[in-house]
């Protein structure tokens, strides 16, 4: 099954006007690039059969964000990738929660060199 277009639309609305937005299909999901840098993505988790967010948040606030509801280390190979998080559906169900996570990804994206 593919990622949810409904969730993709929810994310697009939040990214509109925040910079140069590009979408790329990769890793079985949809990645949102802001100003030429990977910012966040949507992936369908085959195990749970639910969508989840993948966020690039950097290493500075990684530990604090990892302790928030729905947040998990991003792990494709058996080893977590510091600076990237998976956010499970219970972490972005509400509009306020999704706003929070998208803003965290955008905050880090702004720190990257143009």
Order of alpha helices (4+ residues) and beta strands (2+ residues): alpha-beta-beta-beta-beta-alpha-beta-beta-alpha
